[in-house]
């Protein structure tokens, strides 16, 4: 039950991050009524409110049941029902936010229908099929970490989609390059909502540890790849082929991990035994800065070199931060192959220790890259501010 409560708390935090910017834009009248129409705006306002309320209610129910044990524990079916309502409304909201100049209808409608159909099928399977109500604590930890990662990355992409929609609101001169970025953001936002819902209502085969580790890791890598593609496309539009230098951090970090696994060369670091995944807060803040500057840079036909360099280092920090998070999740330690013979590994605890040591060096390299890029980006941002003040 503790694992389900953790995922419910993550869901509540996620819907607040994703919905509140859109809700504030509607309440503060920052949206052009002529673009969306009165009915569409009312529908968006309703979807935003229902998403927030139904996304936060599961946490309140858990706290209430803990405060008053005589009432009984919250049944998983109740949490699943509220999650279904919240994520369904969030998906509808994601379809309403972008206009055709950001996401064309021939992409928005099919993607929305496919994702809506997935949620519907999963709901039917959950309530009428067989589902496992209890899991081991280690499986709960894997699901909790993966769900938190998916929520964080989807929230980042959702902020980008909302920023693009707000910038293009009533702006017929918005560059066509924004359509490519908006389409990528929308597709992975819709996909992220589906994946978050899947992990809130895990199916029967999620009770198998090996399957759970591999499947959740695959989902996390898919969403990380979507974010990386969005960053690469943005930088290529701003600086052309030189933007491919953004490949350097992930290639170096992954190459480090492959080398450690292939040679079975371990290292001992202070963070080797840490079981707490790296926070995504630094990555989220970095993406907020990237979003604010990149939207303006895309609208500007000739952004300055300082602006482009700032965006490049912030994008590198985001990529490194996401890899840092992935390398500190328990999925990597659980599913990573190792080259030692069975005679050298006497117990599961020793196997876990070896995997942690193999990953530690790559995780520390990712952490270093993240913080180094943030420092350089900060210096460039101060230079940008000084240049703007001197004009």
HELIX and SHEET records of a PDB file:
HELIX    1   1 UNK A    2  UNK A   27  1                                  26    
HELIX    2   2 UNK A   33  UNK A   36  1                                   4    
HELIX    3   3 UNK A   38  UNK A   67  1                                  30    
HELIX    4   4 UNK A   69  UNK A   71  5                                   3    
HELIX    5   5 UNK A   76  UNK A   97  1                                  22    
HELIX    6   6 UNK A  105  UNK A  128  1                                  24    
HELIX    7   7 UNK A  137  UNK A  167  1                                  31    
HELIX    8   8 UNK A  177  UNK A  200  1                                  24    
HELIX    9   9 UNK A  204  UNK A  207  5                                   4    
HELIX   10  10 UNK A  209  UNK A  239  1                                  31    
HELIX   11  11 UNK A  240  UNK A  246  5                                   7    
HELIX   12  12 UNK A  247  UNK A  263  1                                  17    
HELIX   13  13 UNK A  281  UNK A  299  1                                  19    
HELIX   14  14 UNK A  305  UNK A  327  1                                  23    
HELIX   15  15 UNK A  330  UNK A  335  1                                   6    
HELIX   16  16 UNK A  348  UNK A  390  1                                  43    
END                                                                             
